[in-house]
Amino acid sequence: MELAKVTSKGQITIPIAIRNALGIREGDKILFMEEGDRVILTNASTNALLKAQEAFQGVAEELVHRIIINCYNLCWIEHQ
């Protein structure tokens, strides 16, 4: 658990341990998400990558399946 003080401008310094854990570097954008009475802080670029991975989940497996079927069909045609 880390503690940060809010400045008069509403700013905080993210503790180094948290920045390191989230891979946050200077210039990165931070995503704040409210969940009930909590706020979740995450590296926006990491979050975007995770969302993209979720969107493409299963696509690679489907492509491999199609390639195997196509190879099988080509081999079957060549041997007739």
C-alpha positions as CSV (number, residue, x, y, z in Angstrom):
1,M,0.0,0.0,0.0
2,E,1.3,3.4,-0.9
3,L,0.2,6.9,0.1
4,A,0.3,10.1,-1.9
5,K,-0.6,13.7,-1.0
6,V,-2.9,15.7,-3.3
7,T,-1.6,19.2,-4.2
8,S,-3.8,22.3,-4.5
9,K,-4.0,21.6,-8.2
10,G,-5.4,18.1,-7.6
11,Q,-2.2,16.4,-8.6
12,I,-0.4,13.4,-7.0
13,T,2.9,11.8,-7.5
14,I,2.5,8.1,-8.3
15,P,5.0,6.2,-6.0
16,I,7.9,4.6,-7.8
17,A,6.9,1.1,-6.8
18,I,3.5,1.6,-8.4
19,R,5.0,3.2,-11.6
20,N,7.4,0.3,-11.9
21,A,4.7,-2.3,-11.3
22,L,2.5,-0.7,-14.0
23,G,5.3,0.1,-16.4
24,I,4.4,3.8,-16.2
25,R,7.0,6.1,-17.7
26,E,7.2,9.9,-18.2
27,G,4.6,11.0,-20.8
28,D,2.4,7.9,-20.5
29,K,-1.3,8.4,-20.2
30,I,-3.0,7.0,-17.1
31,L,-6.5,5.5,-17.2
32,F,-8.7,6.0,-14.1
33,M,-11.7,3.7,-13.7
34,E,-14.3,4.0,-11.0
35,E,-15.6,0.7,-9.5
36,G,-18.0,1.5,-6.6
37,D,-16.1,3.4,-4.0
38,R,-12.7,2.6,-5.5
39,V,-10.6,4.0,-8.4
40,I,-8.5,1.7,-10.4
41,L,-5.4,3.2,-12.0
42,T,-3.8,1.6,-15.0
43,N,-1.3,2.4,-17.8
44,A,-3.6,3.4,-20.7
45,S,-1.4,1.8,-23.3
46,T,-1.2,-1.5,-21.4
47,N,-5.0,-1.4,-21.0
48,A,-5.4,-0.8,-24.8
49,L,-3.2,-3.8,-25.5
50,L,-5.2,-6.0,-23.2
51,K,-8.4,-5.0,-24.8
52,A,-7.0,-5.7,-28.3
53,Q,-5.8,-9.2,-27.1
54,E,-9.3,-9.9,-25.7
55,A,-10.9,-8.8,-29.1
56,F,-8.6,-11.2,-31.0
57,Q,-8.9,-14.1,-28.6
58,G,-9.5,-17.3,-30.6
59,V,-8.6,-15.7,-33.9
60,A,-5.2,-17.3,-34.1
61,E,-6.6,-20.7,-33.2
62,E,-9.2,-20.4,-36.0
63,L,-6.6,-19.4,-38.5
64,V,-4.4,-22.4,-37.6
65,H,-7.5,-24.6,-37.9
66,R,-8.2,-23.2,-41.4
67,I,-4.6,-23.7,-42.5
68,I,-4.6,-27.3,-41.4
69,I,-7.9,-28.0,-43.3
70,N,-6.6,-26.2,-46.4
71,C,-3.3,-28.2,-46.3
72,Y,-5.3,-31.4,-45.8
73,N,-7.5,-30.6,-48.8
74,L,-4.6,-29.7,-51.0
75,C,-2.8,-33.0,-50.1
76,W,-6.0,-35.0,-50.8
77,I,-6.5,-33.3,-54.2
78,E,-2.8,-34.0,-55.2
79,H,-3.1,-37.7,-54.4
80,Q,-6.2,-38.3,-56.5
